[in-house]
């Protein structure tokens, strides 16, 4: 049921957002040199690595580490990238990750391949057994502003209470979090 929901939702969202995605791609190309899309190795279901797709929001010389490890992420973010991050529009290409089956609409956000502590904690609590999501319970409960331990706590709550109604509730709260740009770390 969840995979069917993911397929239908991602296809519908791609149809709805295809024109804005084309516009975003053109604006990224006009704003800075480099590729339109950014791909990065992330940890998926059962620890399998996959390439996540995002609109590029940072300069091409940015080190390939998590935003928390950059020191001063604002120095690397492009002008257009700043807007895309605040509005979470940089995440739209992940709809194709969902279509491919790498991700789900709702689930724990996929960890970077080198976030060893987060990965180990998720493995310990069985969270790695589910597909990562475009949004998740930890996202609506604090996003970038909570610790890895707190993320795992929320991910575990999601794992134990996962159902279509909880997913719909998380999607609903995600819309409001995105509108308010809550929990986004840009500096």
JOURZI-V362991 format. One record per backbone hydrogen bond with DSSP energy under -0.5 kcal/mol. CO is the residue of the C=O (numbers start at 1). NH is the residue of the N-H. E is the energy in kcal/mol with one decimal. If there is no record, write none. Layout:
BEGIN
co:nh:e
CO:NH:E
CO:NH:E
END
This chain:
BEGIN
co:nh:e
1:5:-2.4
2:6:-2.6
3:7:-2.6
4:8:-2.5
5:9:-2.7
6:10:-2.7
7:11:-2.3
8:12:-2.4
9:13:-2.6
10:14:-2.5
11:15:-2.1
12:16:-2.3
13:17:-2.9
14:18:-1.0
17:21:-2.5
18:22:-2.1
19:23:-2.4
20:24:-2.8
21:25:-2.3
22:26:-2.1
23:27:-2.3
24:28:-2.7
25:29:-2.1
26:30:-2.0
27:31:-2.0
28:32:-2.0
36:56:-3.2
38:54:-1.8
40:52:-2.8
41:113:-1.4
42:44:-0.6
42:50:-2.1
44:47:-1.8
45:48:-1.7
48:44:-3.2
50:42:-2.7
50:52:-0.6
52:40:-1.2
54:38:-3.4
57:78:-2.5
59:62:-1.6
63:65:-1.9
66:69:-1.3
67:70:-1.3
70:72:-1.7
72:75:-1.6
73:76:-1.9
73:77:-1.1
76:59:-2.8
78:82:-2.0
79:83:-1.1
80:84:-2.5
81:85:-2.6
82:86:-2.0
83:87:-2.0
84:88:-0.7
84:89:-1.2
84:90:-1.2
85:88:-0.6
88:91:-1.4
89:92:-1.4
90:55:-2.2
91:94:-2.2
92:95:-2.3
93:96:-1.6
93:97:-0.6
94:98:-2.1
95:99:-2.1
96:100:-2.1
97:101:-0.9
97:102:-1.9
97:103:-1.2
98:101:-0.6
102:132:-0.5
104:134:-1.8
105:135:-2.0
108:133:-1.9
111:43:-2.7
112:115:-1.9
114:116:-1.4
115:119:-2.6
116:120:-2.6
117:121:-2.3
118:122:-2.4
119:123:-2.6
120:124:-2.3
121:125:-1.5
122:127:-2.0
122:128:-0.8
123:126:-1.1
126:129:-1.4
127:130:-1.6
128:46:-4.3
132:104:-2.8
135:107:-2.4
136:140:-1.7
137:141:-1.0
138:143:-1.9
139:142:-0.8
142:145:-2.5
143:146:-0.8
147:151:-2.4
148:152:-2.6
149:153:-2.0
150:154:-2.5
151:155:-3.0
152:156:-2.5
153:157:-1.9
154:158:-2.3
155:159:-2.6
156:160:-2.4
157:161:-1.4
158:162:-0.8
159:162:-0.5
163:167:-2.4
164:168:-2.4
165:169:-2.0
166:170:-2.4
167:171:-2.6
168:172:-2.4
169:173:-2.5
170:174:-2.3
171:175:-2.0
172:176:-1.3
173:177:-2.3
174:178:-2.8
175:179:-2.2
176:180:-2.0
177:181:-0.8
177:182:-2.2
178:181:-0.6
181:184:-0.8
183:144:-2.1
183:185:-0.5
184:186:-0.7
END
